[in-house]
Amino acid sequence: MDIKYVAKNYKISDKFKDIIEKKLSKLEKYFSKDIEMKVACSEQNDVCKLEITINSAGLFIRSEVSSDNMYNNIDMALPKLEKQIVKNNKKYKNKFADKVVADAYEFIEDEPEPIATRVVKNKTFELDPISVEDAIAFMEAVGHNFYVFLNGETGEINVIYKRNDGNLGLIEVLK
């Protein structure tokens, strides 16, 4: 298990690292391959944000939580991660250890209900090169929370999207 720490406006203490490592090590049993974890801590306006990302054999599992205390965030993030692991265990068996045993959950009590999803609509459209600003305007005009477009400056397909914090994000595809 390899853990990388990233901090922004927050000092990660050795005590905090020890607690994170001890608790995250309990999730190792779910994975059959080496796992990399990224723990990002930030603080802004007395709000502590913790993001934990787990990568194992190309499978990404992520949890993001915020509160007034980083130590509370650990206890909120771990059940979210474990729930995602349990849900995805059946779908991506080759990425996980042989089986997830319900009696041995670390941070959740009950097995999460599987959500059956399927593609119900397929859209095709041509992309004309536009600016990021135009893409934002088009996204707002159609009332969606994302918009796929051909970036006129780079010639690449991009996605502009609304973030949970109310700001916008831009996804750029690298070749």
C-alpha positions as CSV (number, residue, x, y, z in Angstrom):
1,M,0.0,0.0,0.0
2,D,1.5,3.3,-1.1
3,I,0.0,6.5,0.3
4,K,0.7,9.9,-1.1
5,Y,-0.3,13.0,0.9
6,V,-1.2,16.4,-0.6
7,A,-1.9,19.4,1.6
8,K,-3.3,22.8,0.8
9,N,-3.6,25.3,3.6
10,Y,-3.4,22.4,6.1
11,K,-0.4,20.8,7.9
12,I,-0.7,17.1,8.0
13,S,0.7,15.9,11.3
14,D,2.5,12.6,11.9
15,K,-0.4,11.6,14.3
16,F,-2.9,12.2,11.4
17,K,-0.8,10.1,9.0
18,D,-0.6,7.3,11.5
19,I,-4.3,7.2,11.9
20,I,-4.9,7.4,8.2
21,E,-2.5,4.6,7.5
22,K,-3.9,2.4,10.2
23,K,-7.5,2.8,9.0
24,L,-6.8,2.6,5.3
25,S,-4.7,-0.6,5.8
26,K,-8.0,-2.2,6.8
27,L,-9.2,-1.8,3.2
28,E,-6.2,-3.6,1.7
29,K,-7.9,-7.0,2.2
30,Y,-10.4,-6.1,-0.6
31,F,-7.8,-5.8,-3.3
32,S,-5.8,-8.5,-5.1
33,K,-3.3,-6.2,-6.6
34,D,-1.1,-3.4,-5.3
35,I,-3.0,-0.3,-4.3
36,E,-2.0,3.3,-4.4
37,M,-3.8,5.8,-2.3
38,K,-3.8,9.6,-2.4
39,V,-5.0,11.6,0.6
40,A,-5.6,15.3,-0.1
41,C,-6.3,17.6,2.8
42,S,-7.2,21.2,2.6
43,E,-8.7,23.9,4.8
44,Q,-10.5,27.0,3.8
45,N,-12.7,29.3,5.9
46,D,-12.6,26.9,8.8
47,V,-13.9,24.0,6.7
48,C,-11.6,21.0,6.4
49,K,-11.9,18.9,3.3
50,L,-10.5,15.4,2.9
51,E,-10.3,13.5,-0.4
52,I,-9.2,9.9,-0.5
53,T,-8.6,8.2,-3.9
54,I,-7.7,4.6,-4.2
55,N,-6.2,3.2,-7.4
56,S,-5.8,-0.5,-7.9
57,A,-5.2,-2.0,-11.4
58,G,-6.9,1.0,-13.0
59,L,-10.0,1.0,-10.8
60,F,-10.5,4.3,-9.1
61,I,-12.5,4.7,-5.9
62,R,-12.9,8.1,-4.4
63,S,-14.4,9.8,-1.4
64,E,-14.6,13.5,-0.6
65,V,-15.9,14.9,2.7
66,S,-15.9,18.2,4.5
67,S,-16.5,19.2,8.1
68,D,-14.9,21.4,10.8
69,N,-12.5,18.7,11.9
70,M,-10.1,16.6,9.7
71,Y,-10.2,13.7,12.2
72,N,-14.0,13.5,11.8
73,N,-13.6,13.5,8.0
74,I,-11.6,10.2,8.2
75,D,-14.6,8.5,9.9
76,M,-17.0,9.9,7.3
77,A,-14.8,9.0,4.3
78,L,-14.0,5.4,5.1
79,P,-17.6,4.1,5.1
80,K,-18.1,5.8,1.7
81,L,-15.0,4.1,0.3
82,E,-16.0,0.7,1.7
83,K,-19.5,1.0,0.3
84,Q,-18.1,1.7,-3.2
85,I,-15.7,-1.2,-2.9
86,V,-18.5,-3.6,-1.9
87,K,-20.8,-2.3,-4.7
88,N,-18.1,-2.7,-7.4
89,N,-16.8,-6.0,-6.2
90,K,-19.2,-8.0,-8.3
91,K,-18.7,-5.8,-11.4
92,Y,-14.9,-5.8,-11.4
93,K,-14.0,-9.2,-9.8
94,N,-10.5,-9.3,-11.4
95,K,-9.5,-6.1,-9.6
96,F,-10.5,-7.3,-6.1
97,A,-9.5,-10.1,-3.8
98,D,-11.4,-13.4,-4.2
99,K,-14.5,-12.3,-2.3
100,V,-15.9,-9.7,0.0
101,V,-17.3,-11.3,3.1
102,A,-20.3,-9.5,4.6
103,D,-19.4,-10.5,8.2
104,A,-16.0,-8.8,7.8
105,Y,-16.9,-5.2,6.8
106,E,-14.7,-2.7,8.5
107,F,-16.7,0.6,8.3
108,I,-20.2,-0.3,7.2
109,E,-22.8,-2.5,8.7
110,D,-25.0,-3.6,5.8
111,E,-24.3,-4.5,2.3
112,P,-25.3,-1.6,0.0
113,E,-28.1,-2.3,-2.5
114,P,-26.8,-2.7,-6.0
115,I,-28.1,-0.1,-8.5
116,A,-28.8,-1.5,-11.9
117,T,-28.0,1.0,-14.5
118,R,-28.3,0.9,-18.3
119,V,-28.1,3.2,-21.2
120,V,-31.6,4.5,-22.0
121,K,-30.8,7.1,-24.5
122,N,-28.1,7.5,-27.2
123,K,-27.3,10.8,-28.8
124,T,-25.1,11.6,-31.7
125,F,-24.1,15.1,-32.8
126,E,-21.5,16.9,-34.8
127,L,-19.0,19.1,-33.0
128,D,-18.1,22.5,-34.4
129,P,-15.1,24.2,-32.8
130,I,-16.1,26.7,-30.2
131,S,-14.5,28.5,-27.3
132,V,-14.7,27.5,-23.6
133,E,-16.8,30.6,-23.0
134,D,-19.3,29.6,-25.7
135,A,-19.5,26.1,-24.3
136,I,-20.4,27.5,-20.9
137,A,-23.1,29.6,-22.5
138,F,-24.5,26.6,-24.5
139,M,-24.5,24.5,-21.3
140,E,-26.5,27.1,-19.4
141,A,-28.8,27.6,-22.4
142,V,-29.8,23.9,-22.5
143,G,-30.0,23.6,-18.7
144,H,-27.5,20.7,-18.3
145,N,-24.8,20.3,-15.8
146,F,-22.2,19.4,-18.4
147,Y,-21.5,20.1,-22.1
148,V,-19.3,18.2,-24.6
149,F,-17.6,20.4,-27.2
150,L,-14.7,20.6,-29.6
151,N,-12.3,23.2,-28.2
152,G,-11.6,25.7,-30.9
153,E,-8.2,26.6,-29.4
154,T,-6.8,23.1,-29.0
155,G,-8.8,21.1,-31.5
156,E,-9.5,18.5,-28.8
157,I,-12.8,17.2,-27.3
158,N,-13.5,18.8,-23.9
159,V,-16.2,18.6,-21.3
160,I,-17.3,21.6,-19.2
161,Y,-19.3,20.7,-16.1
162,K,-20.8,22.3,-13.0
163,R,-19.0,21.2,-9.8
164,N,-20.7,20.6,-6.5
165,D,-19.2,23.8,-5.1
166,G,-21.0,25.9,-7.8
167,N,-17.9,26.5,-9.9
168,L,-17.1,25.0,-13.3
169,G,-14.7,22.3,-14.2
170,L,-13.0,21.6,-17.6
171,I,-12.0,18.1,-18.6
172,E,-9.4,18.0,-21.3
173,V,-8.6,14.7,-23.0
174,L,-4.9,13.9,-23.5
175,K,-3.8,11.6,-26.2
